[in-house]
Amino acid sequence: MSPLARIRAAAPPSAVAAGLIAVTVGVTSSAALVFTAARAAGADAREVSSWMLALGVGIAVTCAGLSLRYKVPVVTSWSTPGAALLATSLSGVSMGKAVGAFVFSAALIMVSGLTGWFARIMGRIPVPLASALLGGVLLEFGTGLFSQMGGSFTIAFPVFVLYLLARRLLPRYAVLIALGGGVVASVLTGGWHLERVRLSLAQPVFTAPEFDWKVLISVGVPLFVVTMASQNLPGVAVLRGSGYEVPVSPVLTWTGAVQALLAPFGAFGINLAAMTAAICTGDGAHPDRRRRYLAAVWAGAFYLCVGLLGATVASLLTAMPHALVLAVAGVGLLATIEASLASALSDPASREAAVVTFLATASGVTLLGIGSAFWGLLAGVLTSVIAAVGRRRATASTPAPAPQPVTATSRTPEQTSA
């Protein structure tokens, strides 16, 4: 095989394009959330770039490594819902304690993979409750899109309108188009601080983990639940729906191990992708479905580039108007909020518990130093248990219908003829 033929075999244009599109969509739709989460933990510019580096390297290793190992397009990503949860839960939490929560969440994912507990653990948390938890976490970002219209209408409104139009015409690029429109609108209004943008490579910043039981419960456990329920679960569904069978337990073990290793540098969540995975598993990635794993390998390569340029990405996000960051984050999560609410309210039997979970999580209440995500899940489980007991008691107390005596008018034709 000639060198040119080898290059074409390793880098088919369709696979390279699919990998690039997947990374572009993934980064533009959620990088602002990563930035917001890091800032909530008190990260400075160097630490924000370290977060991007750790996430980029971790995703690159798992994307390329797992795809080459199983010859299946295994696309990983950072946890977008996890970043949203951290953005609302890390206020007042030191960076060391936040890293401790990242390590704890990674350890739970590893244990789930090594022991096969994933299905059993998720089976104990009803899907509507997990969806309601996610919806409650994301509510602040959804409302943030519209709250920005009060003071930055000329930025937030074009982002919103362009997103709605693109969702109907070019749904795969909706967030990217909305971001482009927002950039143009913000440039015209003079909201950018381009003097803050610098081209430089990211450098790792190590933070020793600190394990505080309150932070582990209020941040680590919800981060694990949200990542497993809203990322790994649909990620497996996308692969299987596309006809790819992959051993789930080893994949979870590896993603958890890589996250634990890179957590001190800012890798808060590495998991299976869903939306971007669909780009690499579809027909557009490669006409031969057996070669579509190359799209995931190239996605890993592009994520590595994003990680290495983490300092540039961080400075670019710092230069962006705050209204644009919140508006793009809001439209990027609209579809997720819609899906989570639809799933939360889909089962009438668990609807009350889901609403309780959603409201308690969205309230932002903090009790005993533990954040609302944990209390929302606990309140929903309590509501679900009490409702189930009530249904069983109501069923047990309902008398069975008494047998009806056979009369002349109630006899069947066979009885009459007999």
Secondary structure, DSSP 8 states (H G I E B T S, - for coil): --HHHHHHHHS-HHHHHHHHHHHHHHHHHHHHHHHHHHHHTT--HHHHHHHHHHHHHHHHHHHHHHHHHHTS---EEE-HHHHHHHHHH-TT--HHHHHHHHHHHHHHHHHHHHHT-HHHHHHHS-HHHHHHHHHHHHHHHHHHHHHHHHH-HHHHHHHHHHHHHHHHH-GGGHHHHHHHHHHHHHHHTT---GGG----------------HHHIIIIIHHHHHHHIIIIIHHHHHHHHHTT----HHHHHHHHHHHHHHHGGGT---EEE-SHHHHHHHSGGG-SSGGGTHHHHHHHHHHHHHHHHTHHHHHHHHHHS-HHHHHHHHHHHHHHHHHHHHHHHTS-GGGHHHHHHHHHHHHHT--BTTB-HHHHHHHHHHHHHHHHHHHHHHHHHHS---------TTT--HHHHH-
